[in-house]
Protein backbone atom coordinates (compact mmCIF):
# COMPACT_ATOMS: atom_id res chain seq x y z
CA UNK A 1 0.00 0.00 0.00
CA UNK A 2 1.35 3.45 -0.90
CA UNK A 3 1.91 6.20 1.59
CA UNK A 4 -0.89 8.23 -0.01
CA UNK A 5 -3.41 5.52 0.78
CA UNK A 6 -2.30 5.03 4.39
CA UNK A 7 -4.45 7.19 6.66
CA UNK A 8 -2.14 6.94 9.66
CA UNK A 9 0.92 8.29 7.84
CA UNK A 10 1.13 11.97 6.79
CA UNK A 11 1.57 12.70 3.09
CA UNK A 12 5.06 13.75 2.01
CA UNK A 13 6.31 15.68 -0.99
CA UNK A 14 9.55 17.35 -2.00
CA UNK A 15 9.72 21.11 -1.90
CA UNK A 16 12.99 22.84 -2.80
CA UNK A 17 14.95 19.69 -1.94
CA UNK A 18 13.35 19.29 1.47
CA UNK A 19 10.79 16.78 2.66
CA UNK A 20 7.72 18.56 3.99
CA UNK A 21 5.10 16.70 6.00
CA UNK A 22 1.49 17.84 5.66
CA UNK A 23 -0.82 16.93 8.49
CA UNK A 24 -4.30 16.05 7.30
CA UNK A 25 -5.79 18.08 10.08
CA UNK A 26 -3.89 20.53 12.20
CA UNK A 27 -4.13 19.68 15.87
CA UNK A 28 -5.62 22.28 18.17
CA UNK A 29 -3.37 23.38 21.01
CA UNK A 30 -4.93 22.05 24.21
CA UNK A 31 -6.56 24.27 26.81
CA UNK A 32 -3.97 23.35 29.45
CA UNK A 33 -1.19 24.49 27.11
CA UNK A 34 -3.00 27.78 26.56
CA UNK A 35 -3.38 28.21 30.33
CA UNK A 36 0.32 27.60 30.89
CA UNK A 37 1.13 30.10 28.17
CA UNK A 38 -1.07 32.75 29.79
CA UNK A 39 0.36 32.01 33.24
CA UNK A 40 4.03 32.06 32.37
CA UNK A 41 4.42 34.24 29.27
CA UNK A 42 5.38 37.66 30.71
CA UNK A 43 4.48 39.35 27.41
CA UNK A 44 0.80 38.41 27.75
CA UNK A 45 -1.39 40.33 30.24
CA UNK A 46 -3.04 37.35 31.91
CA UNK A 47 -5.46 39.56 33.84
CA UNK A 48 -7.09 40.59 30.54
CA UNK A 49 -7.92 37.05 29.45
CA UNK A 50 -11.33 35.44 30.05
CA UNK A 51 -12.09 31.72 30.25
CA UNK A 52 -15.39 30.38 28.92
CA UNK A 53 -16.34 27.00 30.35
CA UNK A 54 -19.38 24.73 30.55
CA UNK A 55 -21.13 24.74 33.92
CA UNK A 56 -23.28 21.62 34.19
CA UNK A 57 -26.14 23.52 35.79
CA UNK A 58 -26.08 26.93 34.11
CA UNK A 59 -24.44 26.46 30.72
CA UNK A 60 -21.52 28.43 29.33
CA UNK A 61 -20.23 30.96 31.86
CA UNK A 62 -17.06 32.99 32.09
CA UNK A 63 -14.31 33.45 34.65
CA UNK A 64 -10.90 35.11 34.71
CA UNK A 65 -7.43 33.71 35.21
CA UNK A 66 -7.57 35.02 38.78
CA UNK A 67 -11.07 33.79 39.71
CA UNK A 68 -11.19 30.47 37.83
CA UNK A 69 -11.67 27.43 40.08
CA UNK A 70 -8.79 25.29 38.85
CA UNK A 71 -9.50 22.51 41.34
CA UNK A 72 -13.19 21.97 40.59
CA UNK A 73 -13.51 22.72 36.85
CA UNK A 74 -11.95 20.07 34.57
CA UNK A 75 -9.96 21.30 31.57
CA UNK A 76 -12.16 19.40 29.11
CA UNK A 77 -15.08 21.73 29.98
CA UNK A 78 -13.20 24.83 28.76
CA UNK A 79 -14.73 25.98 25.46
CA UNK A 80 -12.91 29.22 24.70
CA UNK A 81 -10.53 31.98 25.80
CA UNK A 82 -11.09 35.68 25.19
CA UNK A 83 -8.78 38.63 25.22
CA UNK A 84 -11.15 41.09 26.89
CA UNK A 85 -14.25 40.69 24.66
CA UNK A 86 -12.65 38.97 21.67
CA UNK A 87 -12.42 35.20 21.36
CA UNK A 88 -8.86 34.16 20.58
CA UNK A 89 -9.10 30.39 21.17
CA UNK A 90 -12.23 28.32 20.49
CA UNK A 91 -12.56 24.56 20.84
CA UNK A 92 -15.58 24.18 18.56
CA UNK A 93 -14.26 26.18 15.61
CA UNK A 94 -10.62 25.10 16.22
CA UNK A 95 -9.52 28.70 16.25
CA UNK A 96 -6.20 29.42 17.95
CA UNK A 97 -4.80 32.93 17.73
CA UNK A 98 -2.65 32.45 20.83
CA UNK A 99 -0.23 29.69 19.84
CA UNK A 100 0.39 31.10 16.36
CA UNK A 101 1.52 34.47 17.72
CA UNK A 102 -1.41 36.41 16.28
CA UNK A 103 -2.42 37.37 19.82
CA UNK A 104 0.26 40.05 19.94
CA UNK A 105 -1.17 41.84 16.92
CA UNK A 106 -4.67 41.50 18.35
CA UNK A 107 -3.59 43.04 21.65
CA UNK A 108 -1.74 45.83 19.88
CA UNK A 109 -4.67 46.77 17.67
CA UNK A 110 -7.37 46.23 20.30
CA UNK A 111 -5.62 48.31 22.96
CA UNK A 112 -2.19 49.72 21.99
CA UNK A 113 -1.45 50.81 25.57
CA UNK A 114 -1.56 47.21 26.77
CA UNK A 115 0.98 45.67 24.40
CA UNK A 116 3.83 44.06 26.34
CA UNK A 117 5.26 41.58 23.84
CA UNK A 118 9.02 41.13 24.06
CA UNK A 119 9.54 38.41 21.45
CA UNK A 120 10.63 40.11 18.19
CA UNK A 121 10.18 36.90 16.22
CA UNK A 122 6.49 36.65 17.03
CA UNK A 123 5.92 40.37 16.74
CA UNK A 124 7.41 40.71 13.27
CA UNK A 125 6.48 37.36 11.76
CA UNK A 126 5.30 38.24 8.19
CA UNK A 127 2.93 35.27 8.17
CA UNK A 128 0.76 36.84 10.88
CA UNK A 129 -2.11 38.87 9.44
CA UNK A 130 -0.11 39.90 6.39
CA UNK A 131 -3.19 39.52 4.16
CA UNK A 132 -5.73 40.47 6.82
CA UNK A 133 -4.79 43.71 8.57
CA UNK A 134 -6.69 44.41 11.76
CA UNK A 135 -8.66 47.63 11.76
CA UNK A 136 -9.58 49.46 14.93
CA UNK A 137 -13.38 49.36 15.46
CA UNK A 138 -15.05 52.72 14.94
CA UNK A 139 -18.72 53.40 15.61
CA UNK A 140 -19.09 56.59 13.57
CA UNK A 141 -21.19 56.51 10.40
CA UNK A 142 -18.43 58.10 8.34
CA UNK A 143 -16.02 55.32 9.27
CA UNK A 144 -18.58 52.57 8.60
CA UNK A 145 -18.47 53.42 4.90
CA UNK A 146 -14.73 52.70 4.86
CA UNK A 147 -15.07 49.25 6.39
CA UNK A 148 -14.77 46.34 4.02
CA UNK A 149 -17.25 43.53 4.47
CA UNK A 150 -15.48 40.34 5.52
CA UNK A 151 -16.18 37.21 3.47
CA UNK A 152 -15.15 33.61 3.93
CA UNK A 153 -13.12 31.98 1.18
CA UNK A 154 -16.31 30.61 -0.35
CA UNK A 155 -17.82 34.06 -0.56
CA UNK A 156 -14.85 36.05 -1.84
CA UNK A 157 -16.45 36.33 -5.28
CA UNK A 158 -18.51 39.17 -3.83
CA UNK A 159 -16.89 42.59 -4.09
CA UNK A 160 -17.46 45.63 -1.92
CA UNK A 161 -18.79 47.53 -4.93
CA UNK A 162 -21.43 44.89 -5.72
CA UNK A 163 -22.47 44.32 -2.13
CA UNK A 164 -25.10 46.54 -0.55
CA UNK A 165 -25.79 45.73 3.13
CA UNK A 166 -29.32 46.24 4.43
CA UNK A 167 -30.05 48.41 7.48
CA UNK A 168 -29.46 45.67 10.06
CA UNK A 169 -26.28 44.45 8.41
CA UNK A 170 -25.02 48.04 8.14
CA UNK A 171 -25.41 48.44 11.90
CA UNK A 172 -23.57 45.18 12.55
CA UNK A 173 -20.84 46.20 10.09
CA UNK A 174 -20.46 49.47 11.97
CA UNK A 175 -20.29 47.83 15.42
CA UNK A 176 -18.66 44.42 15.11
CA UNK A 177 -15.01 43.74 15.98
CA UNK A 178 -13.86 44.16 12.36
CA UNK A 179 -11.08 41.61 12.86
CA UNK A 180 -11.04 39.32 9.78
CA UNK A 181 -9.97 36.12 11.52
CA UNK A 182 -12.41 36.73 14.34
CA UNK A 183 -15.29 37.13 11.89
CA UNK A 184 -14.34 34.17 9.71
CA UNK A 185 -13.26 31.67 12.39
CA UNK A 186 -15.81 32.61 15.03
CA UNK A 187 -18.71 34.58 13.53
CA UNK A 188 -21.75 35.44 15.61
CA UNK A 189 -23.77 36.57 12.57
CA UNK A 190 -23.61 35.79 8.86
CA UNK A 191 -25.58 37.51 6.13
CA UNK A 192 -27.24 35.21 3.63
CA UNK A 193 -25.46 37.36 1.03
CA UNK A 194 -22.05 36.44 2.46
CA UNK A 195 -20.88 38.99 5.03
CA UNK A 196 -19.30 37.55 8.21
CA UNK A 197 -19.37 39.38 11.54
CA UNK A 198 -18.34 38.94 15.17
CA UNK A 199 -20.52 41.07 17.44
CA UNK A 200 -19.42 41.47 21.09
CA UNK A 201 -21.93 40.14 23.63
CA UNK A 202 -22.20 43.46 25.45
CA UNK A 203 -23.93 44.89 22.36
CA UNK A 204 -26.73 42.32 22.40
CA UNK A 205 -29.29 44.68 23.96
CA UNK A 206 -28.55 47.41 21.43
CA UNK A 207 -28.58 44.85 18.63
CA UNK A 208 -32.05 43.65 19.65
CA UNK A 209 -33.26 47.25 19.63
CA UNK A 210 -32.00 47.79 16.05
CA UNK A 211 -33.32 44.39 15.01
CA UNK A 212 -36.73 45.35 16.42
CA UNK A 213 -36.73 48.61 14.44
CA UNK A 214 -35.93 46.70 11.24
CA UNK A 215 -38.80 44.28 11.84
CA UNK A 216 -41.25 47.13 12.47
CA UNK A 217 -40.09 49.03 9.37
CA UNK A 218 -40.96 46.09 7.13
CA UNK A 219 -37.76 46.57 5.11
CA UNK A 220 -35.93 43.47 3.93
CA UNK A 221 -32.93 42.14 5.83
CA UNK A 222 -31.09 38.85 5.42
CA UNK A 223 -29.22 38.12 8.64
CA UNK A 224 -28.62 34.73 10.25
CA UNK A 225 -27.13 33.99 13.66
CA UNK A 226 -24.56 31.29 14.39
CA UNK A 227 -25.45 29.19 17.47
CA UNK A 228 -23.20 29.11 20.53
CA UNK A 229 -21.93 25.72 21.86
CA UNK A 230 -25.15 25.57 23.91
CA UNK A 231 -28.06 27.07 22.00
CA UNK A 232 -31.81 27.43 22.26
CA UNK A 233 -33.71 24.38 21.07
CA UNK A 234 -35.66 25.28 17.93
CA UNK A 235 -37.61 23.28 15.34
CA UNK A 236 -38.20 24.19 11.71
CA UNK A 237 -41.36 22.71 10.22
CA UNK A 238 -42.15 22.85 6.47
CA UNK A 239 -45.56 21.48 5.47
CA UNK A 240 -45.96 21.32 1.70
CA UNK A 241 -49.35 20.84 0.06
CA UNK A 242 -50.55 19.88 -3.40
CA UNK A 243 -53.34 22.51 -3.20
CA UNK A 244 -53.12 26.28 -3.62
CA UNK A 245 -53.88 28.47 -0.57
CA UNK A 246 -53.90 25.38 1.64
CA UNK A 247 -52.84 26.81 5.01
CA UNK A 248 -51.86 24.02 7.38
CA UNK A 249 -52.56 24.84 11.04
CA UNK A 250 -50.37 22.73 13.37
CA UNK A 251 -52.54 23.66 16.36
CA UNK A 252 -55.80 22.47 14.77
CA UNK A 253 -54.01 19.42 13.35
CA UNK A 254 -52.86 18.50 16.87
CA UNK A 255 -49.19 18.54 15.91
CA UNK A 256 -48.18 21.15 18.48
CA UNK A 257 -49.62 19.07 21.31
CA UNK A 258 -47.82 15.98 20.02
CA UNK A 259 -44.51 17.85 19.76
CA UNK A 260 -44.94 19.32 23.23
CA UNK A 261 -45.64 15.93 24.81
CA UNK A 262 -42.78 14.29 22.89
CA UNK A 263 -40.31 17.00 23.97
CA UNK A 264 -41.22 16.67 27.66
CA UNK A 265 -40.92 12.87 27.55
CA UNK A 266 -37.74 12.90 25.47
CA UNK A 267 -35.73 15.10 27.79
CA UNK A 268 -37.25 13.65 30.96
CA UNK A 269 -36.00 10.20 29.95
CA UNK A 270 -32.44 11.48 29.71
CA UNK A 271 -32.50 12.28 33.39
CA UNK A 272 -34.95 10.87 35.91
CA UNK A 273 -37.46 13.19 37.57
CA UNK A 274 -36.39 16.15 35.43
CA UNK A 275 -39.16 18.73 35.17
CA UNK A 276 -39.35 20.05 31.61
CA UNK A 277 -40.90 23.39 30.71
CA UNK A 278 -42.01 23.08 27.05
CA UNK A 279 -43.12 26.73 26.71
CA UNK A 280 -42.34 27.89 23.20
CA UNK A 281 -42.64 30.93 20.96
CA UNK A 282 -44.11 29.95 17.59
CA UNK A 283 -43.69 31.86 14.33
CA UNK A 284 -45.32 31.03 11.01
CA UNK A 285 -45.27 31.76 7.28
CA UNK A 286 -47.78 30.62 4.63
CA UNK A 287 -47.48 31.12 0.89
CA UNK A 288 -48.18 29.47 -2.46
CA UNK A 289 -45.06 27.69 -3.54
CA UNK A 290 -43.41 26.48 -6.75
CA UNK A 291 -41.04 23.66 -5.94
CA UNK A 292 -38.37 22.28 -8.26
CA UNK A 293 -37.76 19.31 -5.95
CA UNK A 294 -41.30 18.40 -4.91
CA UNK A 295 -42.94 19.17 -8.23
CA UNK A 296 -46.54 18.55 -7.11
CA UNK A 297 -46.28 21.04 -4.24
CA UNK A 298 -48.25 24.27 -4.68
CA UNK A 299 -48.32 25.68 -1.14
CA UNK A 300 -46.00 25.75 1.84
CA UNK A 301 -46.73 26.38 5.52
CA UNK A 302 -43.60 27.05 7.54
CA UNK A 303 -43.29 27.16 11.33
CA UNK A 304 -40.45 27.67 13.76
CA UNK A 305 -40.74 26.66 17.41
CA UNK A 306 -38.36 28.32 19.91
CA UNK A 307 -38.30 26.67 23.35
CA UNK A 308 -37.86 29.25 26.11
CA UNK A 309 -36.06 27.08 28.67
CA UNK A 310 -34.34 24.28 26.78
CA UNK A 311 -30.77 24.75 25.59
CA UNK A 312 -28.88 21.95 23.82
CA UNK A 313 -25.60 21.20 22.11
CA UNK A 314 -25.23 19.97 18.53
CA UNK A 315 -25.14 16.27 19.37
CA UNK A 316 -28.31 16.33 21.47
CA UNK A 317 -29.98 18.58 18.88
CA UNK A 318 -29.39 16.16 16.00
CA UNK A 319 -30.59 13.17 18.03
CA UNK A 320 -33.70 15.01 19.19
CA UNK A 321 -34.69 16.30 15.73
CA UNK A 322 -34.25 12.89 14.10
CA UNK A 323 -36.20 11.16 16.89
CA UNK A 324 -39.01 13.71 16.59
CA UNK A 325 -39.27 13.24 12.82
CA UNK A 326 -39.40 9.46 13.19
CA UNK A 327 -41.99 9.75 15.95
CA UNK A 328 -44.29 11.94 13.85
CA UNK A 329 -43.82 9.63 10.87
CA UNK A 330 -44.92 6.62 12.91
CA UNK A 331 -47.82 8.31 14.75
CA UNK A 332 -49.26 10.67 12.12
CA UNK A 333 -48.03 8.77 9.05
CA UNK A 334 -49.47 11.26 6.57
CA UNK A 335 -51.47 14.48 6.33
CA UNK A 336 -54.04 15.80 3.87
CA UNK A 337 -52.71 16.91 0.47
CA UNK A 338 -49.21 15.70 1.29
CA UNK A 339 -47.01 15.65 -1.84
CA UNK A 340 -45.54 12.35 -2.93
CA UNK A 341 -42.00 11.87 -1.63
CA UNK A 342 -42.34 14.55 1.07
CA UNK A 343 -41.86 12.67 4.36
CA UNK A 344 -41.67 13.80 7.97
CA UNK A 345 -37.88 13.69 7.71
CA UNK A 346 -38.41 16.61 5.30
CA UNK A 347 -41.24 18.24 7.26
CA UNK A 348 -39.04 18.50 10.37
CA UNK A 349 -36.05 19.39 8.17
CA UNK A 350 -33.56 16.87 9.53
CA UNK A 351 -30.96 17.96 6.96
CA UNK A 352 -30.84 21.45 8.51
CA UNK A 353 -29.08 19.96 11.56
CA UNK A 354 -25.89 19.99 9.49
CA UNK A 355 -26.14 23.75 8.88
CA UNK A 356 -25.59 25.53 12.20
CA UNK A 357 -27.31 28.82 11.35
CA UNK A 358 -30.70 30.24 12.19
CA UNK A 359 -32.34 32.98 10.14
CA UNK A 360 -33.41 35.88 12.36
CA UNK A 361 -37.10 36.50 12.95
CA UNK A 362 -38.39 39.03 10.42
CA UNK A 363 -35.65 38.30 7.90
CA UNK A 364 -36.27 37.37 4.27
CA UNK A 365 -34.85 34.24 2.66
CA UNK A 366 -32.07 34.78 0.11
CA UNK A 367 -30.79 31.88 -1.95
CA UNK A 368 -28.49 31.82 -4.98
CA UNK A 369 -29.03 35.46 -5.83
CA UNK A 370 -32.82 35.33 -5.46
CA UNK A 371 -34.93 37.03 -2.82
CA UNK A 372 -37.69 34.68 -1.66
CA UNK A 373 -40.20 36.89 0.12
CA UNK A 374 -40.92 34.42 2.91
CA UNK A 375 -41.09 36.29 6.19
CA UNK A 376 -42.32 34.74 9.44
CA UNK A 377 -44.89 36.39 11.69
CA UNK A 378 -45.56 35.86 15.38
CA UNK A 379 -48.14 33.11 15.99
CA UNK A 380 -48.15 33.10 19.79
CA UNK A 381 -46.71 31.53 22.93
CA UNK A 382 -47.74 27.97 23.72
CA UNK A 383 -47.22 25.99 26.89
CA UNK A 384 -47.68 22.43 28.12
CA UNK A 385 -49.56 20.14 25.71
CA UNK A 386 -49.36 22.92 23.13
CA UNK A 387 -51.95 25.07 24.92
CA UNK A 388 -52.14 28.71 23.83
CA UNK A 389 -50.81 31.09 26.51
CA UNK A 390 -52.91 34.22 26.06
CA UNK A 391 -51.16 36.28 28.74
CA UNK A 392 -47.65 35.74 27.41
CA UNK A 393 -48.80 36.05 23.81
CA UNK A 394 -50.35 39.45 24.47
CA UNK A 395 -47.22 40.52 26.35
CA UNK A 396 -44.99 39.55 23.41
CA UNK A 397 -47.29 41.33 20.96
CA UNK A 398 -46.89 44.54 22.96
CA UNK A 399 -43.15 44.15 23.57
CA UNK A 400 -41.32 43.15 20.38
CA UNK A 401 -37.92 43.36 22.08
CA UNK A 402 -39.01 40.76 24.64
CA UNK A 403 -40.32 38.50 21.90
CA UNK A 404 -37.07 38.77 19.95
CA UNK A 405 -35.07 37.83 23.05
CA UNK A 406 -36.98 34.55 23.09
CA UNK A 407 -36.24 33.88 19.43
CA UNK A 408 -32.49 34.39 19.79
CA UNK A 409 -30.81 31.04 19.29
CA UNK A 410 -27.47 32.11 20.76
CA UNK A 411 -27.16 31.58 24.50
CA UNK A 412 -26.18 34.64 26.52
CA UNK A 413 -26.35 34.59 30.29
CA UNK A 414 -27.09 38.31 30.40
CA UNK A 415 -30.18 38.06 28.18
CA UNK A 416 -33.63 38.13 29.72
CA UNK A 417 -34.41 35.00 27.73
CA UNK A 418 -31.67 33.12 29.55
CA UNK A 419 -33.00 34.11 32.97
CA UNK A 420 -35.71 31.51 32.46
CA UNK A 421 -33.13 28.81 31.82
CA UNK A 422 -34.52 25.57 33.13
CA UNK A 423 -32.21 22.92 31.67
CA UNK A 424 -29.02 22.72 29.71
CA UNK A 425 -27.98 19.71 27.72
CA UNK A 426 -24.59 18.33 26.77
CA UNK A 427 -23.65 15.34 24.68
CA UNK A 428 -23.72 12.95 27.61
CA UNK A 429 -26.07 14.40 30.17
CA UNK A 430 -28.70 16.97 31.01
CA UNK A 431 -28.60 19.02 34.17
CA UNK A 432 -31.35 21.02 35.84
CA UNK A 433 -31.41 24.41 37.48
CA UNK A 434 -34.31 25.50 39.68
CA UNK A 435 -36.59 28.06 38.07
FENFENVEN-V691187 format. One record per residue. RES is the residue in one letter. PHI is phi in whole degrees, 0 to 359 (* if undefined). OMEGA is omega in whole degrees, -180 to 180 (999 if undefined). Layout:
# FENFENVEN-V691187
((RES:PHI:OMEGA) (RES:PHI:OMEGA))
This chain:
# FENFENVEN-V691187
((X:*:-179) (X:285:179) (X:298:-177) (X:294:-178) (X:260:-180) (X:259:-174) (X:296:-175) (X:276:-178) (X:247:-180) (X:297:175) (X:293:178) (X:230:173) (X:210:-179) (X:269:178) (X:221:-179) (X:55:175) (X:80:-179) (X:249:175) (X:268:-178) (X:245:178) (X:268:179) (X:247:177) (X:288:179) (X:298:179) (X:215:-178) (X:296:-179) (X:285:177) (X:276:176) (X:300:-174) (X:290:-178) (X:296:180) (X:292:176) (X:293:178) (X:296:180) (X:299:179) (X:298:178) (X:298:-179) (X:291:-179) (X:286:-167) (X:248:178) (X:276:-176) (X:292:-179) (X:276:180) (X:252:180) (X:284:-175) (X:305:-178) (X:292:-179) (X:264:-178) (X:261:-177) (X:244:180) (X:250:176) (X:256:-177) (X:225:-177) (X:270:172) (X:270:-173) (X:294:-178) (X:255:-173) (X:252:-175) (X:116:180) (X:284:175) (X:229:-174) (X:238:174) (X:220:177) (X:247:178) (X:300:-177) (X:278:-174) (X:260:-176) (X:296:-180) (X:272:-175) (X:294:-176) (X:281:-172) (X:261:-174) (X:255:-179) (X:295:-177) (X:296:-177) (X:289:178) (X:265:175) (X:279:-177) (X:258:-178) (X:201:171) (X:236:176) (X:240:163) (X:262:-172) (X:57:-177) (X:251:-176) (X:252:176) (X:289:-180) (X:236:173) (X:213:-177) (X:219:-177) (X:293:-176) (X:292:-177) (X:269:180) (X:62:177) (X:272:178) (X:216:178) (X:259:177) (X:261:-177) (X:294:-177) (X:276:177) (X:87:-179) (X:295:-177) (X:300:-179) (X:294:178) (X:292:178) (X:298:180) (X:298:-178) (X:297:-177) (X:281:-179) (X:289:-179) (X:208:-174) (X:304:-178) (X:290:-175) (X:265:-175) (X:296:-178) (X:227:-174) (X:297:-179) (X:247:-174) (X:274:-177) (X:294:180) (X:297:-178) (X:285:-179) (X:288:-172) (X:253:-179) (X:304:-176) (X:291:179) (X:286:-174) (X:277:174) (X:60:-176) (X:292:178) (X:260:-176) (X:227:-179) (X:296:180) (X:273:179) (X:253:179) (X:292:178) (X:301:179) (X:219:-173) (X:266:-179) (X:283:-179) (X:295:-179) (X:297:-180) (X:285:-177) (X:297:180) (X:291:-178) (X:275:-177) (X:287:174) (X:275:176) (X:287:-176) (X:266:179) (X:244:170) (X:284:-179) (X:302:-178) (X:287:-175) (X:251:-173) (X:287:176) (X:289:176) (X:283:176) (X:249:180) (X:299:-178) (X:292:-177) (X:278:-169) (X:264:178) (X:241:180) (X:290:176) (X:284:-174) (X:298:-179) (X:293:180) (X:295:178) (X:298:178) (X:295:179) (X:296:178) (X:302:-176) (X:281:-172) (X:236:-177) (X:281:-172) (X:294:178) (X:65:174) (X:258:-173) (X:309:-177) (X:292:178) (X:294:-177) (X:287:-178) (X:277:-176) (X:281:-175) (X:218:-179) (X:287:171) (X:263:-179) (X:220:179) (X:224:176) (X:287:176) (X:296:178) (X:272:172) (X:127:-178) (X:293:180) (X:246:-175) (X:218:172) (X:236:-177) (X:260:179) (X:301:-176) (X:297:-177) (X:289:177) (X:260:-177) (X:302:-178) (X:298:179) (X:293:178) (X:299:179) (X:298:179) (X:297:179) (X:293:177) (X:303:179) (X:300:179) (X:297:179) (X:293:178) (X:297:-178) (X:294:-179) (X:289:-179) (X:80:-180) (X:283:-176) (X:288:168) (X:217:-165) (X:228:-171) (X:272:173) (X:241:175) (X:248:180) (X:261:-177) (X:300:172) (X:280:180) (X:307:168) (X:251:-176) (X:224:-179) (X:296:176) (X:294:177) (X:221:-179) (X:232:172) (X:262:-180) (X:236:178) (X:239:-179) (X:251:179) (X:269:-178) (X:225:178) (X:275:-178) (X:245:176) (X:291:176) (X:54:-176) (X:262:-179) (X:292:180) (X:260:-177) (X:257:-175) (X:288:175) (X:283:179) (X:297:-179) (X:285:179) (X:84:-177) (X:291:-177) (X:296:177) (X:295:180) (X:297:-179) (X:295:179) (X:298:180) (X:298:-179) (X:299:-178) (X:298:178) (X:300:-178) (X:293:-177) (X:298:-177) (X:282:177) (X:294:-179) (X:290:-180) (X:286:175) (X:209:-176) (X:299:174) (X:62:179) (X:278:179) (X:275:-176) (X:253:174) (X:260:-176) (X:271:-180) (X:304:-176) (X:219:169) (X:267:-177) (X:243:174) (X:241:-174) (X:214:176) (X:207:-178) (X:229:-180) (X:199:171) (X:294:-163) (X:217:172) (X:259:-170) (X:237:179) (X:285:-179) (X:271:177) (X:262:-167) (X:294:-179) (X:274:-178) (X:284:180) (X:235:-179) (X:212:-180) (X:221:173) (X:251:-179) (X:248:177) (X:227:168) (X:229:-180) (X:250:178) (X:251:180) (X:277:-175) (X:296:-166) (X:240:-178) (X:244:178) (X:239:-173) (X:229:169) (X:257:-173) (X:296:-177) (X:295:178) (X:298:-179) (X:300:-179) (X:297:-180) (X:295:-179) (X:296:-177) (X:299:179) (X:296:179) (X:297:179) (X:296:180) (X:299:179) (X:293:179) (X:294:179) (X:295:179) (X:299:-176) (X:281:-176) (X:263:179) (X:263:177) (X:70:179) (X:203:177) (X:230:-176) (X:295:179) (X:63:178) (X:285:180) (X:294:178) (X:295:178) (X:88:179) (X:263:-175) (X:259:180) (X:288:172) (X:292:175) (X:271:-179) (X:301:-179) (X:273:173) (X:58:-180) (X:298:-178) (X:297:-177) (X:294:179) (X:298:-179) (X:272:180) (X:238:-172) (X:284:174) (X:221:179) (X:227:-180) (X:292:-177) (X:295:175) (X:302:180) (X:90:-179) (X:281:179) (X:251:-178) (X:282:180) (X:228:-178) (X:223:175) (X:49:175) (X:82:-179) (X:247:175) (X:267:178) (X:259:-170) (X:285:177) (X:251:-177) (X:236:-178) (X:283:174) (X:239:-179) (X:285:-180) (X:261:179) (X:141:175) (X:253:-176) (X:232:-176) (X:250:-176) (X:299:-177) (X:61:177) (X:72:-178) (X:284:-180) (X:292:179) (X:259:-174) (X:293:-177) (X:296:-179) (X:292:179) (X:297:179) (X:294:178) (X:296:-180) (X:292:178) (X:294:179) (X:277:-175) (X:238:-177) (X:296:179) (X:302:179) (X:295:179) (X:297:-179) (X:295:177) (X:301:-178) (X:270:172) (X:248:173) (X:288:179) (X:279:-179) (X:296:179) (X:274:176) (X:218:-176) (X:299:-179) (X:273:-178) (X:286:177) (X:298:180) (X:297:-178) (X:280:179) (X:293:180) (X:268:-176) (X:304:-180) (X:257:179) (X:218:170) (X:234:-175) (X:238:171) (X:235:-173) (X:297:-177) (X:241:-178) (X:199:173) (X:232:179) (X:243:-176) (X:241:173) (X:237:-179) (X:297:179) (X:232:999))
